[in-house]
């Protein structure tokens, strides 16, 4: 699906609203002022999404939710492992390293942080479009980007060929970045843009 500049501007505004929600929630959770910038918002072909996220064979911490409602799909938030570990350390007030592959306490904390990030952007889409989107219970995986996308493709449903990609950067904690990807089911993106009058 082709996205024009007006539609992209609307998607960028959704990204800005979502980042504001996420920054507020994280500031409360971490008890420090967090700000979030959105340096990049793009609509990209699904087949190009894995390479935009990062090297296919490099592990990342990934929060995944199924999205139900009038424009269903899948929402994924990718954290580089270094960023994920810094966030967990900030939450626990510790400089000790955490093994994200098998530390259940760290995984639980990261799942909660990731849930905030994903939900913030989904709420922004709902507020901006008026279309309710309901996230499932979040799942966490620490795995290679390529493997994550392979798992998504194996799930039921037909995905749109265009996905929404939002790059995020957090300040208030050093070296934190992440990437939000909304993978709409077939027809969902057109419905969202239609609700925006675009």
C-alpha positions as CSV (number, residue, x, y, z in Angstrom):
1,X,0.0,0.0,0.0
2,X,1.4,3.4,-1.0
3,X,1.6,6.0,1.8
4,X,1.6,9.7,0.7
5,X,3.2,12.6,2.6
6,X,-0.1,13.7,4.3
7,X,-0.6,10.2,5.6
8,X,3.0,10.0,6.8
9,X,2.6,13.3,8.6
10,X,-0.4,11.8,10.4
11,X,1.5,8.7,11.4
12,X,4.4,10.9,12.6
13,X,1.9,12.7,14.9
14,X,0.7,9.4,16.2
15,X,4.3,8.6,17.0
16,X,4.7,11.9,18.9
17,X,1.6,11.3,20.9
18,X,2.7,7.8,21.8
19,X,6.1,8.9,22.8
20,X,4.5,11.4,25.2
21,X,2.4,8.7,26.8
22,X,5.4,6.4,27.1
23,X,7.7,9.1,28.6
24,X,5.1,10.0,31.2
25,X,4.5,6.4,32.3
26,X,8.2,5.5,32.4
27,X,9.0,8.7,34.4
28,X,6.5,7.5,37.0
29,X,7.8,3.9,37.0
30,X,11.5,4.8,37.2
31,X,10.9,7.9,39.5
32,X,13.0,10.1,37.2
33,X,12.2,12.5,34.4
34,X,12.2,10.7,31.1
35,X,11.8,12.3,27.7
36,X,11.4,10.5,24.4
37,X,12.1,11.7,20.9
38,X,10.9,10.2,17.6
39,X,13.7,10.8,15.1
40,X,12.2,8.6,12.5
41,X,8.7,7.4,11.4
42,X,8.3,5.4,8.3
43,X,5.8,3.2,6.5
44,X,7.9,0.3,5.0
45,X,7.4,-2.9,3.1
46,X,7.0,-5.9,5.4
47,X,9.7,-7.8,3.6
48,X,12.2,-4.9,4.5
49,X,11.2,-4.6,8.1
50,X,13.7,-7.1,9.6
51,X,16.7,-5.3,8.1
52,X,15.4,-1.9,9.2
53,X,15.3,-3.2,12.8
54,X,18.9,-4.4,12.8
55,X,21.2,-7.2,11.8
56,X,19.1,-10.4,11.5
57,X,21.5,-12.5,13.6
58,X,22.0,-10.1,16.5
59,X,19.8,-10.9,19.5
60,X,17.4,-8.2,20.8
61,X,14.9,-8.1,23.6
62,X,11.5,-8.1,22.0
63,X,8.0,-7.4,23.4
64,X,5.2,-8.8,21.3
65,X,1.4,-8.3,21.6
66,X,-1.5,-9.3,19.4
67,X,-3.8,-6.4,18.7
68,X,-7.5,-7.0,18.6
69,X,-10.3,-4.5,17.8
70,X,-11.5,-2.9,14.6
71,X,-8.0,-2.7,13.0
72,X,-6.2,-5.8,14.3
73,X,-2.6,-6.7,13.8
74,X,0.5,-7.3,15.8
75,X,2.7,-4.8,17.7
76,X,6.3,-5.4,18.5
77,X,8.9,-3.3,20.4
78,X,12.6,-4.1,19.9
79,X,15.3,-3.2,22.4
80,X,19.0,-3.7,21.7
81,X,20.3,-5.8,24.6
82,X,22.4,-3.0,26.0
83,X,19.4,-0.7,26.1
84,X,17.3,-3.4,27.7
85,X,19.8,-4.0,30.4
86,X,20.2,-0.3,31.2
87,X,16.4,0.0,31.6
88,X,16.3,-3.0,34.0
89,X,19.2,-1.6,36.0
90,X,17.4,1.8,36.2
91,X,14.2,0.1,37.4
92,X,16.1,-1.9,40.2
93,X,18.4,1.0,41.0
94,X,21.4,-1.3,40.4
95,X,24.6,-1.2,38.4
96,X,24.9,-5.0,38.5
97,X,24.7,-6.8,35.1
98,X,21.6,-8.8,34.3
99,X,21.5,-11.8,32.1
100,X,18.4,-11.2,30.1
101,X,18.4,-14.7,28.6
102,X,17.6,-16.5,31.9
103,X,17.0,-14.0,34.7
104,X,13.3,-14.2,35.4
105,X,13.2,-11.1,37.5
106,X,14.9,-9.0,34.8
107,X,12.6,-10.5,32.1
108,X,9.5,-9.7,34.1
109,X,10.7,-6.1,34.6
110,X,11.5,-5.7,30.9
111,X,8.1,-7.2,29.9
112,X,6.4,-4.5,32.0
113,X,8.5,-1.7,30.5
114,X,7.9,-3.0,27.0
115,X,4.2,-3.3,27.7
116,X,4.2,0.4,28.6
117,X,5.9,1.2,25.3
118,X,3.7,-0.9,23.1
119,X,0.5,0.2,24.9
120,X,1.4,3.9,24.7
121,X,1.7,3.8,20.9
122,X,-1.5,1.7,20.5
123,X,-3.4,4.2,22.8
124,X,-2.1,7.0,20.5
125,X,-3.4,5.3,17.4
126,X,-6.8,4.8,19.1
127,X,-6.9,8.5,20.3
128,X,-5.9,9.8,16.9
129,X,-8.1,7.5,14.8
130,X,-11.1,6.8,17.1
131,X,-10.6,3.1,16.3
132,X,-10.2,1.0,19.6
133,X,-7.3,-1.3,19.7
134,X,-6.9,-3.9,22.4
135,X,-3.5,-5.4,23.2
136,X,-3.1,-9.0,24.4
137,X,-1.0,-10.0,27.4
138,X,2.6,-9.2,26.3
139,X,5.1,-11.9,25.5
140,X,8.9,-11.4,25.8
141,X,11.6,-13.0,23.7
142,X,15.3,-12.5,23.7
143,X,16.3,-13.8,20.3
144,X,17.6,-12.9,16.9
145,X,15.6,-10.4,14.8
146,X,15.3,-12.8,11.9
147,X,13.9,-15.5,14.2
148,X,11.3,-13.1,15.7
149,X,10.0,-12.2,12.2
150,X,9.9,-15.9,11.2
151,X,7.8,-16.6,14.3
152,X,5.4,-13.7,13.4
153,X,5.0,-15.0,9.9
154,X,4.0,-18.5,11.2
155,X,1.1,-17.0,13.1
156,X,-2.5,-17.1,11.8
157,X,-3.8,-14.2,9.7
158,X,-2.7,-12.3,6.6
159,X,-0.6,-9.3,7.2
160,X,-0.7,-6.0,5.3
161,X,2.3,-5.6,3.0
162,X,3.1,-2.2,4.6
163,X,4.0,-1.8,8.3
164,X,4.4,1.2,10.6
165,X,7.9,1.7,11.9
166,X,8.7,4.2,14.7
167,X,12.3,4.7,15.9
168,X,12.5,6.0,19.5
169,X,15.2,7.5,21.7
170,X,15.0,8.1,25.4
171,X,16.7,10.8,27.4
172,X,17.0,10.8,31.2
173,X,18.7,7.4,31.0
174,X,21.8,7.1,28.8
175,X,22.1,5.0,25.6
176,X,18.5,3.9,25.4
177,X,16.8,3.3,22.0
178,X,14.1,1.1,20.7
179,X,12.0,0.5,17.7
180,X,8.2,0.1,17.6
181,X,6.6,-1.8,14.7
182,X,2.9,-2.2,14.0
183,X,2.1,-5.0,11.6
184,X,-1.5,-4.5,10.6
185,X,-3.6,-7.4,9.4
186,X,-4.8,-7.1,5.8
187,X,-7.1,-4.1,5.4
188,X,-6.3,-2.6,8.9
189,X,-4.0,0.1,7.7
190,X,-6.5,1.3,5.1
191,X,-9.2,1.4,7.8
192,X,-7.0,3.4,10.2
193,X,-6.0,5.9,7.5
194,X,-9.7,6.1,6.4
195,X,-10.7,7.0,10.0
196,X,-8.2,9.8,9.9
197,X,-9.9,11.2,6.8
198,X,-6.9,10.3,4.6
